[in-house]
Amino acid sequence: MRNLSLLLFLFVSLSWSCSSDSSSAEATMASLTTTSCSVTTNSTTVSGGSISADGGATITQRGVCWSMNHNPTTADSKTTDGSGSGSFTSNITELIPNTLYYIRAYAINSVGTAYGNEVTCTTEETMYFPPNDGSSTWETKSLAALSWNQSAVQPLLDYLELKHTKSFIILVNGRIVMENYFNGHSATTPWYWASAGKTLTSTVTGIAEQEGFLNINNKVSTYIGTGWTNETLAQENLITCKNLLSMTSGIDDYVGGVYSDDVTPSSLNYKADAGTRWAYSNVYVKLQDVVANATGQTWSAYFNSKLRDKLGMTGSWIQSGNNSVYWSTTRSMARFGLMALNNGKWNGTTIVNQNYFTAATTTSQNINLSYGYLWWLNGKASYHMPQVQVEFPGSIIPTGPNDMFMALGKNDQKIYVIPSKKMVVIRMGDAADSENLALSDFDETLWEKIVALYQ
């Protein structure tokens, strides 16, 4: 009987052992794929993986690993993103700017470590800001390094020269990609911004607001007193600083049937209630008086200390008839454009807060969708042009990027800012064709030739 019991025990034990060995032998490593990178910056990206099969054994650890060499493993840098099968997301940090990385998802079970397919990710280049020391130092980037089309350069330069251009600059991530001067102009020659300088006034108004000197929602007369227009007191009190920023003061842009830049009270007549009519008008310049009175400084002194000098710009304001016009070198205009590309920041320092700058470069009213706070906006459903009350369908510059915002001045002074391309484009010179206030056909053809560089 004892022998029978012993035989039965041995049989059960052997059966269990065989069953256990069989289970272990059936388990395999997991099956998984790696998620392509997204939301990549100069030091971070997002990847992850999807584990479709655990191989018959529990996944105890999962994540992604990465290296600057092919086929990274968990011995390289890695994340740990939980356990179990299914999909997961991995946030990869502390990467080196402008660097190619190889990334694989991994999954660990009792059998071993399985890897997904390899994906690649190149981190963005850091944004460059030229020094403010008065030197000519400015980093450059070649077209070849950007994989741009060299054959498109000469047609662009020929067109610029043909159209009476004096200077032209393209920045990418703050670095100069193209810088060209024509018709006797040079890097040290100042030129006028014309109405492109309206964006300087917009920016300094925002700075004065963030410093607590004014509120753009307050009426203009709060800061410069009543009687600054030829309107009734009730009509004048409707006009806020924001109305001047958005060109919706309601003041008539014509005097005696002629378009007028005159901003003396007798020429500022009622046409409509503030906020109900968009008209491109020189009355915006009253914001400079608002800032001066609110801060207790001259306009030039406040502008110089709060914007010009902080960006390392040169230049000055010159009164030309009824117009306050800024003159500077082309590189100074490019510095301002670079600050705009960075949403009001310069090399990590806030010049004007991002909330204001975002509002300034967003549709400011529902009449002219292509206008912010003295900035023009591309890619909108419709637009108005100076001196007319007609609404035109479509984007201002159909050939240009939809996210582009612009400072546009008389006779084709241009600052184009393109966030999606990390790009700033500057053009200064005489009118490309006939004299114009801000917009012209030149923009559309110019952008056809610029796009040919990088497409």
Stockholm file with secondary structure:
# STOCKHOLM 1.0

chainA/1-455         MRNLSLLLFLFVSLSWSCSSDSSSAEATMASLTTTSCSVTTNSTTVSGGSISADGGATITQRGVCWSMNHNPTTADSKTTDGSGSGSFTSNITELIPNTLYYIRAYAINSVGTAYGNEVTCTTEETMYFPPNDGSSTWETKSLAALSWNQSAVQPLLDYLELKHTKSFIILVNGRIVMENYFNGHSATTPWYWASAGKTLTSTVTGIAEQEGFLNINNKVSTYIGTGWTNETLAQENLITCKNLLSMTSGIDDYVGGVYSDDVTPSSLNYKADAGTRWAYSNVYVKLQDVVANATGQTWSAYFNSKLRDKLGMTGSWIQSGNNSVYWSTTRSMARFGLMALNNGKWNGTTIVNQNYFTAATTTSQNINLSYGYLWWLNGKASYHMPQVQVEFPGSIIPTGPNDMFMALGKNDQKIYVIPSKKMVVIRMGDAADSENLALSDFDETLWEKIVALYQ
#=GR chainA/1-455 SS CHHHHHHHHHHHHHHHHHHHHHHHHHCCCCEEEECCCBSCCSSCEEEEEEEEECTTSCCCEEEEEEESSSSCCTTSEECCCCSSSEEEEEEECSCCTTCEEEEEEEEECSSCEEEEEEEEEECCCCCCCCCSSSSCCCCBCCTTTTTCCGGGHHHHHHHHHHTTEEEEEEEETTEEEEEEECTTCCTTCCEECGGGGHHHHHHHHHHHHHTTSCCTTSBTHHHHCSCSSSSCHHHHTTCBHHHHHHTCCCBCSEETTEECCCCSGGGCCBCSCTTSCCCCCGGGGHHHHHHHHHHTSCHHHHHIIIIIHHHTCCCEEEEETTEEEEEECHHHHHHHHHHHHTTTEETTEESSCHHHHHHHTSCCSSSCTTBSSSCEESSCSEECCTTCCCCEESCSSTTSCTTCEEEEETTTEEEEEEGGGTEEEEEEESCSSSCCSSCCHHHHHHHHHHHHHHC
#=GC SS_cons         CHHHHHHHHHHHHHHHHHHHHHHHHHCCCCEEEECCCBSCCSSCEEEEEEEEECTTSCCCEEEEEEESSSSCCTTSEECCCCSSSEEEEEEECSCCTTCEEEEEEEEECSSCEEEEEEEEEECCCCCCCCCSSSSCCCCBCCTTTTTCCGGGHHHHHHHHHHTTEEEEEEEETTEEEEEEECTTCCTTCCEECGGGGHHHHHHHHHHHHHTTSCCTTSBTHHHHCSCSSSSCHHHHTTCBHHHHHHTCCCBCSEETTEECCCCSGGGCCBCSCTTSCCCCCGGGGHHHHHHHHHHTSCHHHHHIIIIIHHHTCCCEEEEETTEEEEEECHHHHHHHHHHHHTTTEETTEESSCHHHHHHHTSCCSSSCTTBSSSCEESSCSEECCTTCCCCEESCSSTTSCTTCEEEEETTTEEEEEEGGGTEEEEEEESCSSSCCSSCCHHHHHHHHHHHHHHC
//
